[in-house]
Amino acid sequence: MLQETGTEWLSQEVKTGTTIIAIEFDGGVVLGSDSRVSAGESVVNRVMNKLSPLHDKIYCALSGSAADAQTIAEVVNYQLDVHR
């Protein structure tokens, strides 16, 4: 894309997204995710934990708007604490 001159790049598809995976095995579940935060095609933070612990056996996998995802995880975590 950097080699292009003109406006051809404006009509190209932009690929973005978060990679989150969960694998179940006999002893439980393994969770994993990427750690980069992007804004469009730019990486704005290379280290973000996208797996937020809500309880000892409950995790929230964060994707989308980082601020919104973190706020939802915090609200759910608060509600779990209230109802324990």
Secondary structure as a PSIPRED ss2 file (coil, helix, strand):
# PSIPRED VFORMAT (PSIPRED V4.0)

   1 M C   1.000  0.000  0.000
   2 L C   1.000  0.000  0.000
   3 Q C   1.000  0.000  0.000
   4 E C   1.000  0.000  0.000
   5 T C   1.000  0.000  0.000
   6 G C   1.000  0.000  0.000
   7 T C   1.000  0.000  0.000
   8 E H   0.000  1.000  0.000
   9 W H   0.000  1.000  0.000
  10 L H   0.000  1.000  0.000
  11 S H   0.000  1.000  0.000
  12 Q C   1.000  0.000  0.000
  13 E C   1.000  0.000  0.000
  14 V C   1.000  0.000  0.000
  15 K C   1.000  0.000  0.000
  16 T C   1.000  0.000  0.000
  17 G C   1.000  0.000  0.000
  18 T C   1.000  0.000  0.000
  19 T C   1.000  0.000  0.000
  20 I E   0.000  0.000  1.000
  21 I E   0.000  0.000  1.000
  22 A E   0.000  0.000  1.000
  23 I E   0.000  0.000  1.000
  24 E E   0.000  0.000  1.000
  25 F E   0.000  0.000  1.000
  26 D C   1.000  0.000  0.000
  27 G C   1.000  0.000  0.000
  28 G E   0.000  0.000  1.000
  29 V E   0.000  0.000  1.000
  30 V E   0.000  0.000  1.000
  31 L E   0.000  0.000  1.000
  32 G E   0.000  0.000  1.000
  33 S E   0.000  0.000  1.000
  34 D C   1.000  0.000  0.000
  35 S C   1.000  0.000  0.000
  36 R C   1.000  0.000  0.000
  37 V E   0.000  0.000  1.000
  38 S E   0.000  0.000  1.000
  39 A E   0.000  0.000  1.000
  40 G C   1.000  0.000  0.000
  41 E C   1.000  0.000  0.000
  42 S E   0.000  0.000  1.000
  43 V E   0.000  0.000  1.000
  44 V E   0.000  0.000  1.000
  45 N E   0.000  0.000  1.000
  46 R C   1.000  0.000  0.000
  47 V C   1.000  0.000  0.000
  48 M C   1.000  0.000  0.000
  49 N C   1.000  0.000  0.000
  50 K C   1.000  0.000  0.000
  51 L E   0.000  0.000  1.000
  52 S E   0.000  0.000  1.000
  53 P E   0.000  0.000  1.000
  54 L E   0.000  0.000  1.000
  55 H E   0.000  0.000  1.000
  56 D C   1.000  0.000  0.000
  57 K C   1.000  0.000  0.000
  58 I E   0.000  0.000  1.000
  59 Y E   0.000  0.000  1.000
  60 C E   0.000  0.000  1.000
  61 A E   0.000  0.000  1.000
  62 L C   1.000  0.000  0.000
  63 S C   1.000  0.000  0.000
  64 G C   1.000  0.000  0.000
  65 S C   1.000  0.000  0.000
  66 A H   0.000  1.000  0.000
  67 A H   0.000  1.000  0.000
  68 D H   0.000  1.000  0.000
  69 A H   0.000  1.000  0.000
  70 Q H   0.000  1.000  0.000
  71 T H   0.000  1.000  0.000
  72 I H   0.000  1.000  0.000
  73 A H   0.000  1.000  0.000
  74 E H   0.000  1.000  0.000
  75 V H   0.000  1.000  0.000
  76 V H   0.000  1.000  0.000
  77 N H   0.000  1.000  0.000
  78 Y H   0.000  1.000  0.000
  79 Q H   0.000  1.000  0.000
  80 L H   0.000  1.000  0.000
  81 D H   0.000  1.000  0.000
  82 V H   0.000  1.000  0.000
  83 H C   1.000  0.000  0.000
  84 R C   1.000  0.000  0.000
